[in-house]
Amino acid sequence: MIKEFKEFAMKGNMVELAIGVIIGGAFGKVVTSIVNDIIMPPVGLLLGRVNFSDLFLRLDAKGYKYATLADAKAAGAVTLNYGIFINTLLDFFIVSFVIFVVVKQLNRFRRKEEDKPDPKANLKECPECLSEIPKKAVRCKFCTAQLEVRPADQA
C-alpha cells in the first residue's frame, strides 16, 4: 500500500498540481497585498479619506458609535463588514483577470502549434524500401523503384 501511494504521489500531474497550489496561494497573498496596500489607499483618498477595511455597519441595537472596526470587535458588537468584502471582491476580480489573460495566452500558443502543417503530410512510404519520399514522386530516390502514381498522390 505504501508503494502504491508513493507511485500515486510522485506522478507528474500530482507534483505539478501541488506546485500550482503553492504558487497560487503565494499569488493570492501578493494580490491581496496589492489591493489592500496599493489600490485601496488611493481610492479611499479620492473618496474622502475612507479606509475600506474600516467600513462596517453595526447590527446591534445598543446605539453605540465605534470609530473603527477593531473598536467594534473589541466591544463585541455585531457588524456587517462590507469594506472587507469590497477588498475581497477586488482581489477576486484581479485574480480572475490575471487567470483570464494567462489562459488566453496559453490558448493562443496552442492554436499556433495546431496551425503548423504536419511535415509528414506531404510524404509517403516507398513500398520497396519503406523510406519516406514525397507524395508526388514517381521513383524512389533511395532504391530507384518505380512507384505507382495515384491521382490522390498528384493532388
C-alpha positions as CSV (number, residue, x, y, z in Angstrom):
1,M,0.0,0.0,0.0
2,I,2.9,2.4,0.8
3,K,4.5,1.6,-2.6
4,E,1.2,2.4,-4.4
5,F,0.8,5.6,-2.5
6,K,4.4,6.6,-3.3
7,E,3.7,5.9,-7.1
8,F,0.5,7.9,-6.9
9,A,2.1,10.9,-5.1
10,M,5.1,11.0,-7.4
11,K,3.2,11.0,-10.7
12,G,3.9,14.1,-12.7
13,N,0.4,15.5,-12.5
14,M,0.2,15.3,-8.8
15,V,3.6,17.1,-8.3
16,E,2.5,19.8,-10.9
17,L,-0.8,20.2,-9.1
18,A,1.0,20.7,-5.7
19,I,3.3,23.2,-7.2
20,G,0.4,25.0,-8.8
21,V,-1.5,25.2,-5.5
22,I,1.6,26.6,-3.7
23,I,2.2,29.2,-6.3
24,G,-1.5,30.0,-6.4
25,G,-1.5,30.6,-2.6
26,A,1.5,32.9,-2.9
27,F,0.0,34.7,-5.8
28,G,-3.2,35.2,-3.8
29,K,-1.2,36.8,-1.0
30,V,0.5,39.1,-3.5
31,V,-2.8,40.2,-5.0
32,T,-4.3,40.8,-1.5
33,S,-1.4,43.0,-0.7
34,I,-1.7,44.9,-4.0
35,V,-5.4,45.5,-3.3
36,N,-5.0,46.4,0.4
37,D,-1.7,48.3,0.3
38,I,-1.6,49.9,-3.2
39,I,-5.0,50.1,-4.9
40,M,-7.4,50.8,-2.0
41,P,-5.4,53.7,-0.2
42,P,-5.6,56.0,-3.3
43,V,-9.2,55.0,-4.0
44,G,-10.0,55.8,-0.3
45,L,-8.2,59.1,-0.6
46,L,-10.2,60.0,-3.7
47,L,-13.4,59.1,-1.9
48,G,-12.7,61.4,1.0
49,R,-10.1,59.6,3.1
50,V,-12.0,56.4,3.5
51,N,-10.3,53.3,4.9
52,F,-12.2,50.5,3.2
53,S,-11.1,47.9,5.8
54,D,-12.9,50.0,8.5
55,L,-16.2,50.3,6.6
56,F,-18.9,48.4,8.5
57,L,-22.5,48.5,9.7
58,R,-23.3,48.0,13.3
59,L,-26.2,45.4,13.6
60,D,-26.8,45.6,17.3
61,A,-29.5,47.9,18.6
62,K,-27.4,49.4,21.5
63,G,-26.8,52.7,19.7
64,Y,-23.0,52.8,20.4
65,K,-20.8,54.5,17.9
66,Y,-17.4,52.9,17.0
67,A,-14.6,54.7,15.3
68,T,-13.1,51.6,13.7
69,L,-14.0,48.0,13.1
70,A,-11.3,47.0,15.6
71,D,-13.1,49.0,18.3
72,A,-16.5,47.4,17.4
73,K,-15.0,43.9,17.6
74,A,-13.3,44.7,20.9
75,A,-16.6,45.7,22.3
76,G,-18.2,42.5,21.0
77,A,-20.6,44.4,18.6
78,V,-22.2,42.5,15.8
79,T,-21.1,44.1,12.5
80,L,-21.5,43.7,8.8
81,N,-18.1,44.2,7.3
82,Y,-18.8,45.5,3.8
83,G,-15.4,47.2,3.4
84,I,-13.5,44.0,3.8
85,F,-16.0,42.4,1.4
86,I,-15.1,45.1,-1.2
87,N,-11.4,44.4,-0.8
88,T,-12.0,40.7,-1.2
89,L,-14.2,41.3,-4.3
90,L,-11.4,43.4,-5.8
91,D,-8.9,40.5,-5.0
92,F,-11.2,38.1,-6.8
93,F,-11.5,40.3,-9.9
94,I,-7.8,40.9,-10.2
95,V,-7.0,37.1,-9.8
96,S,-9.8,36.3,-12.3
97,F,-8.4,38.8,-14.8
98,V,-4.9,37.5,-14.5
99,I,-6.1,33.9,-14.9
100,F,-8.1,35.0,-18.0
101,V,-5.0,36.6,-19.5
102,V,-2.8,33.6,-18.8
103,V,-5.4,31.1,-20.2
104,K,-5.9,33.4,-23.3
105,Q,-2.2,33.4,-24.0
106,L,-1.9,29.6,-23.5
107,N,-4.8,29.1,-25.9
108,R,-3.0,31.4,-28.4
109,F,0.2,29.4,-28.2
110,R,-1.7,26.1,-28.6
111,R,-3.5,27.5,-31.7
112,K,-0.1,28.4,-33.2
113,E,1.1,24.9,-32.6
114,E,-2.1,23.4,-34.1
115,D,-1.8,25.6,-37.2
116,K,1.6,24.4,-38.1
117,P,1.4,22.0,-41.0
118,D,2.4,18.4,-40.4
119,P,5.8,17.9,-42.0
120,K,4.9,14.3,-42.9
121,A,1.7,15.3,-44.6
122,N,3.4,15.5,-48.0
123,L,5.3,12.3,-47.6
124,K,4.5,8.7,-48.5
125,E,6.3,5.4,-47.9
126,C,8.2,3.6,-50.6
127,P,6.7,0.0,-50.9
128,E,10.1,-1.4,-51.7
129,C,12.5,0.1,-49.2
130,L,10.0,1.7,-46.8
131,S,11.8,5.1,-47.0
132,E,9.8,8.3,-46.7
133,I,9.6,10.1,-50.1
134,P,7.5,13.0,-51.4
135,K,3.9,12.1,-52.3
136,K,4.3,13.3,-55.9
137,A,7.4,11.2,-56.5
138,V,7.2,8.6,-59.3
139,R,10.5,6.9,-58.5
140,C,12.1,6.3,-55.0
141,K,15.2,8.4,-54.5
142,F,16.7,5.7,-52.2
143,C,16.1,2.4,-54.1
144,T,15.1,3.8,-57.5
145,A,12.0,1.6,-57.6
146,Q,9.2,2.7,-60.0
147,L,6.2,3.8,-58.0
148,E,2.6,3.5,-58.8
149,V,1.2,7.1,-59.3
150,R,-2.3,7.5,-58.0
151,P,-4.4,10.6,-58.6
152,A,-4.6,11.3,-54.9
153,D,-0.8,11.4,-54.8
154,Q,-0.6,14.1,-57.5
155,A,-3.1,16.4,-55.7
